[in-house]
Amino acid sequence: MKFFRNRIITKEILVPNGQCVSWRVSPDSQLKYLKSKFDQELIDFVSSFVKKNDKIWDIGANCGTFSAFCISKGVTQKIIAIEPDMFLASLLLQNASRYNLYPVCAAVADNHNFLELHIAENGRASNSISSTKGRTERGGVRYEQPVVTTTLDDMQAHFGTPDIVKIDIEGAELLAISGATELIAKRETNFLIEIDPENKDDVIQKFHRHNYEFKEIFYQNYYFSPKC
């Protein structure tokens, strides 16, 4: 893995019936980016649930491949991509120069704060903020990077209400949902959230209070939508 640190490659990304986009990624995040195909579950999600006029937030964007799948589906709205890792955020900026992407270098939590981002030894996809324990896959901490946090409610106040929010933030999802009280209560947004088993009951309960239904659509990834 160390051989690929800070390396950048270009991948051709598409979803079924979509257009192809050239996207800058790094194997320093995940080695799967060296393969010709990856993240089939996310591709299936985008194909099934994302519409071309949806407003999308990509929280924990990493290299932005979820955003790329949405763009290749033909999403016309500017996609808000939140990524605290400065190296990965720089990739998002490179992609934003060619596509309808709005990168923000920040972390999402339950309040405004300054924290440390732990850059994972085994790959940047396992980065985690210092207020969470992170996941065992990170294999230790390579170094720490200061990061500013914001909330989903403040994002709504600035960017408007999204149609779909994808959250993949390595165990910090409960913090993010705790800062989304107004957004969830509005009941106009669907959420795709990767949930650590330790957080599952608490996250589900927060959505249950506002009459959302949910299902696990692939491993540890849950789709929450307001009940009609």
Summary of the structure (lengths in Angstrom):
residues: 228
radius of gyration: 16.4
end to end distance: 46.8
largest distance: 50.6
contacts: 752
relative contact order: 0.13
helix: 32%
strand: 29%
